[in-house]
Amino acid sequence: MKLFLSCNGKKEDSKNTILIPLSICALLILSFGFTVQSSIHQFVTAQPLITNSSNKGIYHVQLGLSPGLLLQSLPKSGFSPYIRFMSATAPPATSKTIPNNANGGGLGMTVGASGTQYNVPGSILRIVPIKSFDMTIYDSHGKVIWNIANQKTSAGLKLVHVVFPKGTSGPITISIHNIKSPRPNVPTDSADFAAKVV
């Protein structure tokens, strides 16, 4: 069976052809895009977060793991964490900084019961933009077992896929380092996470 888009409403000769008007196609595409964005948001918010302060106190670096994973029991095949960078120096959210309804627009997430909802913008979540960062994983002897460099984030967020070399086990250190801010005069920073491969 063939699937064709129809802009002029003319019928095709084939009996096995399905015509879909362009307006319906546009709605399907927009709906799919919203579903993908919603799925990514649900994936990120559902993951457990491990937060460490950076060595210079500039960032709270968050490492998100898939549900059911723990840093002290990572699988030998590897894992796919996401890294999020939050401000360690931004003032805390107050009633003055939280809008009073969900119509405020902007980026963020909606929280609250079905009766009253509040849009929580990214600024309240303290997400900060990052120019780039490096990630290195060391074994218990300080040997590099995995590394990526010059990683870019999107809205302070980066998903990475770690594949451990065959035979990896025991304690490891996950180092998020060479964190560069797009703002001038902000020094590079780093944060380490202790973990274990079992």
C-alpha positions in Angstrom: 0.0 0.0 0.0 1.3 3.5 -0.9 1.0 6.6 1.1 0.8 9.9 -0.7 0.4 13.5 0.4 -2.2 15.4 -1.6 -2.0 19.2 -2.0 -4.6 19.5 -4.7 -7.2 16.9 -3.6 -6.9 14.9 -6.9 -7.4 11.1 -6.6 -4.7 8.7 -7.6 -5.4 5.8 -10.0 -3.9 3.1 -7.7 -6.5 1.3 -5.6 -3.8 0.8 -2.9 -3.1 4.5 -2.4 -4.1 6.4 0.7 -4.4 10.2 0.3 -3.7 12.5 3.3 -4.5 16.2 2.9 -1.6 18.5 3.6 -3.3 20.2 6.6 -3.7 16.8 8.3 0.0 16.0 7.6 1.0 19.3 9.2 -1.0 18.5 12.3 0.6 15.0 12.5 4.1 16.4 12.2 3.4 19.1 14.8 1.9 16.5 17.1 4.9 14.2 16.6 7.3 17.0 17.4 5.4 17.9 20.6 5.4 14.2 21.6 9.2 13.9 21.1 9.9 17.0 23.2 7.5 15.8 25.9 9.2 12.4 25.9 12.7 13.9 26.3 11.4 16.1 29.2 9.8 13.1 30.9 13.0 11.1 30.4 15.2 13.8 32.0 12.9 14.5 34.9 12.4 10.8 35.7 16.0 10.0 36.1 17.7 10.0 39.5 20.1 12.9 40.0 23.5 12.9 41.7 24.7 16.4 42.4 28.3 17.5 43.3 29.6 21.0 43.7 32.4 21.9 41.4 35.9 22.4 42.8 35.8 26.2 42.5 32.1 26.5 43.7 30.8 27.9 40.4 28.5 25.0 39.4 26.3 22.3 40.8 27.1 19.5 38.3 24.3 16.9 38.1 24.7 13.4 36.8 21.5 11.7 35.8 21.2 8.0 35.6 18.6 5.7 34.0 16.0 4.5 36.4 17.2 1.5 38.4 20.9 2.4 38.0 23.2 3.5 40.9 26.7 5.0 40.7 27.9 2.2 43.0 26.6 -0.6 40.7 27.1 0.4 37.1 26.9 -2.3 34.5 30.1 -3.6 32.8 28.8 -2.8 29.4 28.5 1.0 30.2 25.7 3.5 30.8 24.2 6.6 29.3 24.1 9.5 31.8 23.1 13.0 31.2 25.0 15.9 32.6 23.3 19.1 33.7 25.0 22.3 34.9 23.3 24.4 37.5 24.5 27.7 39.1 25.9 27.3 42.6 25.8 31.0 43.1 22.3 32.1 41.9 20.0 33.3 44.6 17.3 30.8 45.7 13.8 30.9 44.2 11.3 33.0 46.2 7.6 33.8 45.8 8.6 36.9 43.9 10.5 35.0 41.3 7.8 32.3 40.6 5.1 33.4 38.3 1.5 33.1 39.5 0.2 31.1 36.6 1.1 28.8 33.8 0.6 31.5 31.1 3.9 33.1 31.7 5.5 31.3 28.7 9.2 30.7 28.4 11.3 27.6 29.0 10.8 25.4 32.0 8.4 22.9 33.3 4.9 23.0 34.7 4.3 21.9 38.3 1.2 21.7 40.5 -2.1 19.9 40.8 -4.7 20.0 38.1 -6.4 22.9 39.6 -3.5 25.4 39.8 -0.3 25.1 37.8 2.8 27.1 37.8 5.3 27.5 35.0 8.8 27.1 36.5 11.3 28.8 34.2 14.8 27.5 33.6 16.2 30.5 35.5 14.6 29.3 38.7 15.9 25.8 38.0 19.3 27.6 37.9 20.4 25.9 34.7 23.4 27.7 33.3 24.8 27.7 29.7 28.2 26.0 29.2 30.5 26.6 26.3 32.1 23.1 26.5 33.4 20.5 28.9 35.5 17.3 28.9 34.6 14.0 30.6 37.1 11.4 31.6 36.6 8.1 33.5 39.6 6.7 35.5 40.0 3.3 37.0 41.2 2.8 40.6 44.8 3.1 39.5 44.3 6.5 37.7 44.3 5.0 34.2 42.0 6.6 31.7 39.4 4.0 30.6 37.0 6.4 28.7 37.2 10.0 27.5 35.4 12.6 25.5 36.5 16.2 25.0 35.0 19.6 23.9 31.4 18.6 24.5 28.7 21.2 23.9 25.5 21.4 25.9 22.0 22.3 24.9 20.3 24.5 27.6 22.9 23.3 30.1 22.1 19.6 29.3 24.2 16.9 27.6 23.4 13.2 27.1 26.5 11.0 26.7 26.9 7.3 26.0 29.7 5.6 27.9 31.0 2.2 26.8 33.5 0.6 29.1 36.4 -1.5 27.8 36.1 -5.2 28.2 37.1 -6.4 31.7 36.3 -3.1 33.4 35.2 -3.6 37.0 35.7 -2.0 40.5 35.9 1.6 41.6 36.1 4.3 39.0 36.1 8.1 39.1 33.9 10.1 36.7 35.5 13.5 36.1 33.6 16.3 34.5 36.4 18.8 33.9 37.6 21.7 31.8 34.1 23.2 32.2 34.2 26.4 30.3 31.6 29.2 30.6 30.6 31.4 27.7 31.0 34.4 29.9 34.5 36.1 30.1 36.5 36.0 33.3 34.9 32.8 34.6 37.6 30.2 35.3 37.4 26.6 34.1 36.0 24.3 36.7 35.6 20.6 37.4 33.6 18.1 39.5 34.3 14.4 40.2 31.9 11.5 41.0 33.0 8.3 42.7 31.4 5.2 41.1 31.8 1.4 40.8 31.4 -1.0 38.0 30.0 -4.4 39.0 
